[in-house]
Amino acid sequence: MLNPKNEKTPIEQRKTARRRRKRHDHNKTEGTTPMGNREHRETVLLLVRMLVTIFLCEAAIMALLYVLPLKSGWHIVADPVLLAVLSTPLLYWLLVRPIRRSLEQRNSATEALQQSEQRYRSFVQSFQGIFYLGCLDFVPVFFHGKVKEITGYTEDEFTAGKPRWDQIIHPDDFAAISETVEKMRTIAGHATEWEYRILRKDKQVRWVYELVHNVCDDSGKPSLVQGAIYDITERKQIEEDLRKHREHLEELVLARTTELTEANKQLLEEIERRKELERDILRIVEQERQRIGQELHDSIGQQLTGIGFMMEVLGGKLADKSLTEEAPYAEKINTRVSRAVELARHLAKGLHPIDLDGNGLAFALKELAANTEQLFGVSCTFQCDKAVSVNGGSVAINLYRIAQEAITNAVKHGKAKNIRIELVSKDNGLRLTVENDGSEFPAGETRGGGMGLKIMRCRAEIVDGSFDIRKGTGEGSIVTCVFPNKENP
């Protein structure tokens, strides 16, 4: 409830409230409710009607007895007892029956009123808030419920205006509530609800919820206000505790998120360091392979070529001296040396592929397929849908090594007889596939695997690609590496 500004002085307001309170208490004491007033008026009207009817009945009987002559010519002397006997039926039909019916109706209405008052009294006793009725100046006519429990003040103190309801509203909440008061005074049927704080008599702060609306008179203008007030302090305390717990939880989540973010950052840095270390190791290994291949090609290969040339000269000299038995041995040695030279050349190319930059990867894979057929005696084919350009020698050499390792595993472990190498464009990248018809990889080895699989996965990660090994359509296995190559035309 709010007590806004009005034209009456505080003294006049208190006098008006006392008069209304006295009328209300008198009505409760005497039982003169609007229905009771109407019954009182009806009872008075019945009594007047009874008296008038008695008077008229007796006047009519007297006229019959004294005025009307009988056929015999004599007159009957009026007797009060006779008059009463003769008027009894008429009085019953005209007076007693209506009074009896009126009394029955009144008893029924009184019983209904008592039941209504009993329900009202039960509602008041069990109501856990405050309900009120007041004028537009918000001075209460009645103010019932848990008034003392919620405010610390009594009902009489409020109805006497000591204090007014607006005087116990918390100052910080008063301004927001006062904005809707004018609407309550001027707009018919206006209703509103709000939550605010009040100051109890013992200066404790309580939260209340108020639901209020105005009541209009016959002309449609607001004349009264009525509403209910509930104590929601416990609910507000729970909400406040939940808010604090939520804030505390958010702080913990934020702190934990910060820790996890930092740990994740350190983990990513560690992963990047390990990847860099792996790149360095593989780069060193590749350099060593290139060095060994170069040595095979330039040193051992040259020496074997020289030995072969010398064996040819030796064979010619033996033939000139007619040493027919020794000449075939020299020719056989020369043949074996030639094979050794060819093998050294193939090993050198495997250790140091020629020109893997640009379009050289496709050419190197084609030579790898041919060398595989020659070295291992199996069928190995290479397919490329078009000229594929690989950006960067590092990407090309790692893909070449993946294909090389997949072929080695297929021949040594899978006992494959047919191998197919495929290099195709895929979206913004390339896909390298090595498929064989040998034995499939055991389930455990495809995930953990030996050193060969780990090296292939590591090489795929270095080129920011994905590595997968799965069972083939028939027999054998399929090794796939998909890697980005965005600048590929």
N, C-alpha and C positions, 0 to 999 in steps of 0.2 A: 504494500500500500504506500501511496505517496500523498503527501499533503502539500499541493502547490499553492502558489499565491492566490488569494481571493480578497474580496472587498470587506469581509467581516473581520472585526478585531479578534484577537485571541480570547478575550473575555466573552464576547458574544458567541463565539464558537463553543466554548465550554458550557455556557448557559443552554444553548440549543441542544447540545449532546446530552446534558443532564435531563432536559425535558423529554427528549426521545427515550432516554433510558428509563425514566420514571413511568412513561406510558407503556413501555415494553414490559417492565416488571409488574405493573398493575394488571396488564392483560394476562400475564402468566398466573398471577395470584387469583384473580377473579374469574379467569376462564372466559373472558369476554372476547372471544375471537370473532372475526367477521361473521362466521356461521352462527355463533351464539347470539350476536346482536339481531340477526334476521329472525331467529327462532323466538327471541324475546318479543319482537314486534308482532309476530304472528300470534303469540299467546295473548297479548293485550287485545289484538283485534278480535280474537275468539271470545274473550270475556265480554267485550263490548257488544259483540254480536249476540251472545247469550242473553245479556240483560235486555237488549232491545227486543229480542224474540219473546222472552218471557212477558215483557210488558205488552207486546202486541197480541200474544195469545190470550192472556187474561182479559185484555180489553175486548177481544172478539167474543170470548165466551160470555163476558158480562153483557155485551150487547144482545147476544142470542137469548140469554136468560131474562133480561129485564125489558127488552124492547119487543121481541117477536112474540106475538100472542099464539097460544095454542088453540086447536080446534074446539076444545071443551070450553074455552073462554076464560080459563083461570090462568094465573101467573105463578111460576115457580120462584120461590124466595132463594136468593143467592147464598150458597153455603161455601165457605173457603175450602173445606175438605173435598166437597164435590168438585169444586173448580180444580183442585190439585189432581184429583183422580182423572178428570176428563182431559187435563192438559199433559199428563205424563207421557202418553205415546207420542203426542206431537213434539214435546220437548226432546224426547229421545231421538227422534229422526232429525230434528233440526239442530240439536245442540250436542248431545252426548256422543253420537256416532262420529261427527266431525272432530270433536275434541279427542276422542279415543284414537282415531286415525292419526291425528296430529301428534299425539303423544308417542304412538308407535314409531312414526317417522323420526321424531326427535330422539327417541332412545336409540334407533338405528344409527342416526347421524352421530350421536354422542359416542356410541361404541366404535364407529369407524374413526372418529376423531381420537379416541383413546388409543386405538391401534396405531394410528399414524404418529401420535406423540410418542408411543413406545418405540416404534421404529426409528423415529428421529432421535430419541434419547439414546438408543443403542448405537446409532451412527455417530452421535457426538462423542460417546464414551470410547468407541473404538477408533475414531478418526485420529490419524497420527500427525496431522498438521493443524493449520489454523484456517477456518473459513469465516468470511465476514460479509457484511452488507453495509454500504455507506452511501452518503450523498456524493454529489459531484465534487464537493470540496474535500472528499475523502475523510470526513469525520465519521467514524463508524456508528451505525445504529446498534449493531451487535457484533461481537468479536469473540468467537468461541473456538475451543479446541485446546491443543497443547501450547497455549500461550505462554504460561510460566516456564514450561520445560524448554521452549525454544528461545524466548527473549529474556527471561528472568523477571519480567513484569507481570502484573495481574491483568485480567480483563477490564476490571473497573478503572485501572489507571489509564488504559488506552481510551476507553469510552469517555473518560473525563478529560482527555487531552493532555495527560501528564504521564508519559510524554506522547507527542505525536509520532506517527510511524516514520515520517521523514527525518525526525531527529535522531533515530537510531541507525539510519542507513550509513554505511561507510562513506566518508567524504570522497574517496577516490572513485566510487561507483555512482554517486548521486547525479553527476552531470549527464552521464549516458542514459539514466532512467528518465530524467526530467524531459528529454526531448520528445517522448511519446505521450506525455500527459495531455497536451492540447488536443491531440487526436481523440483521446478517450472522452474529452469534454464536448467535442463538436461533431464527431462522425458517429452516426447511428450504427449500433451493432458492432462497433469496433472491439476487437479482442487482441490481446498480446500476451507474451510470456517472456520472462527474463530471469537471469540468475545474477545475484549480487550478494554482497556481504553486509551483515548488520553487526552492531556493537551491543552485546548483551548488557544487562544491568551491572554485571560483575566485570565489564570491560573485555570480556572474551569476544573473539571474532568468530561468527558463525556464517556459513553459506546457506542461502535460502533460494528456493525456486518458487516464483509466483506466477499464477495464471489468473488473469483478470479480464473482465469484459463489462461493457455498460448495458444497462437495461433502459428501454425507452418507455415513455408514457403513451397515452392514447393518441397524442398528436404526432408521435414518431420521433420526438426529441429525447436525447439521453437525459435521464433523471436520476438514476442510481448506478452504482457500480457494485459488483460482487465478484468474489474470487476466492482462491485458496492459496495458502502458503505452506511449503514443505521445507523441512530441514534436510539439506543435502551435504552437510559438512563431511560426513563419513565418506560419501561418494567422491567428493572433491579431494579428500585426503588420499583416497585410493588412487585417483587420477594423478595426483601430484607424486605419489610414490612410484607409480608406473612411469611417469615422465622422467623422474630421477634415475630409475633403473634403466630406462631406455637410453638416456644420455650417457650413463655409465657404460652400458653395453656398447654404445656407439664409440665411446672412447677406447674401450678394450679392442673392439674390432679395428678401429683406426690404428691403434698401436700394433696390433697383430699384423694388420695389412702392411704397415710400414716395415715391420720386421721381415715378413715374407717377401715383400718387394726387394728389400735389401739383400736377403738371402738368395732370391731368384736372380738378382743382378750379379751377385758374386758367382752363382752357379753358371750363369750364361758366360760370364767372363772366363771362368774356369774351363767351360766347354770350348770357348773360342781359343783359349790358350792351348788346350789339348789338340784341337783341330789344326792349329798352326804348327804345333809340334809334329803332328802326323804328316802335315804337308811337308815340313822340313825333312822328316825321316824319308818319306817317299821321294822327295826331290833328291836327297842324297843317294838313295838306292838307285834312282833312275840315272843319276850322274855316274854312279859306279857301273851300272849296266852299260851305259854308253861307252865308258872308258874300256870295259872288258870287251865289248863288241868291237870297238875301234882297234884294240890290241889284236883281237882275233883276225880282223880284216887286214890290218896293216903289218903286223909282225908275224904271227903264226901262219897266216894265209900266204904271206910273201915267202916265208921259209919253205912251206910245203910246195909252193909253186916252183921255187928254185930246185928243190929236191926232185920234183917231177921232171923238170927240164934236164937235170943231171942224169937221171935214170934213162931218159931217152937217148942221151949222148952215149952213156955206158952201153946201152943195148945195141946201138949202131956199131960201136967199136967191137963188141963181142961178136957181132955178126960178120964184121970184116975179117976177124982172125979165125973164122970158121969154128967158133966155140958154140956149136949148135945146142949143146945141152944147157949151157949157162944163159943163153939169150932169152928163152921163155921165162925164166925166173925174173930176169930184169924187167920184162914186159909186165908180168903180174904185179911186181912191186910198183911199177909206174901207174898201173891201173888203180891199185889201192891208194896210192898217194893222191891221185886225181879225185877219188871219192872223198878222201879226207879233206882236200881243198874245198870241194863242193859243200861238205857238211859244215866246215868252219865258216864258209860264206853264209850258209843258212842260219847258223847260230849267231853270227854277227848281225845279220838283218833282224833276227828276233830280239836280240839285246839292244840294238840301236836301229829302229825303223827309220827309213829314209824319208825326210820331208813330211812330217805329220801335220804341218800347218796348212790352213786353207783346205783345199780339196784333197790333200794328201791322205786323209784318214781313209777315205773310200779305197784308194789305191793300195794303201798298206793292208787293209783288211782283206782285199782281194788276194794279195801276195801271201798273207797269213793262211788263207784257205788253201792256196796251191801248195805251200810248204807243208801244211798239215797232211795233205794227201800223200806227198812224197815221203815225209818222215815216218808217218804212222800207218800208211797203207789203208786209209779209210776214205769214204766219200765226204768231201767238205765243199759246200757251195756258198757263194756270197751273192746277196741280192740287195740292190739299192734302186729305189724307184726313180730317182733323178740325181743330178749332181748336187751333193750335199756339202755345204760349206760349214765348217766348225770354227767358231771364234776362239782363238787362243790355242797355242801349242800344248799348254797344260791340260786342257780339256781333252784334246785329241789323244795325248799319250795315255791318260788315265782310262779312256774308253778302250783304247787298243789293249791295255793290260787286262781290263775286265774281260774282253773277248778272248784274249790269250789264256787267261786262267780258267775260264769256263770251258774252253776246248780241252785243256789239259785234264781237268776233272772228268769231263765226259769220256775221254779216251782211257785214262788210268783207272778211275773208280767205276765209271758207268759201263765200260766195255762197249762203247757206242760204235756202230758201223756207219752211221749216216749223221752228218752234222750240217746244220743250216745257219748261216750268219745273215742277219737282216738289219739294214740301217735305213729308217724312213723318217720323214718329217711328221710331226704331230703337234697341232696347234702352234704355240709359240716356242716349241722345242723339238728335240729329236728323240727317237727311241731306238735303242740297240737291243736286238734279240738274238740269243744263241740257243737253238733248239737241237736236241739229240734224241736218238731212239734207244739209248742204253737203259741201264737200271736207274730207277728214280731215287732221289735223295731220301734217306731215312728222315722221319718227321723231326727227330731231335736235332739232326745236323743242319736242317734248313733254318733253324732259329739261332742255335748257338754256333754249331758247326766248327770245322777246323780252321786252320790259319788261312787257307785259300778263300773261304767264304767271308771271313772277317776282313781280309784285305780288299776284296771286291766291294763290300759294303762301305768300307772306309774311303775307297776311291770314289764311289758314287756320292758320298757326302761332301767330298772335297769339291766336286763340280756342281754342288747344290742340287743333286739329282736324287731319285728314289731307286732303290734296288729291291727286286723281288725274284724269288725262285719258287716254282710250283711244278706240280705234276703235269706232264704233257697230255695231249688229247688221247694218245694211245699208250705208248710206253715212253720211258725216258723222262726228261725234265726240260723246263723252259726257264732260262735266265733272262730277265728283262731289266734294263736300266733306262729310265726316262729322265732327261735333264733339260734345263732351260737353254734356249739359244735364240734369244729375242731379236738379235740383229741378223738372224738368218734370213736371206732374201726369199 
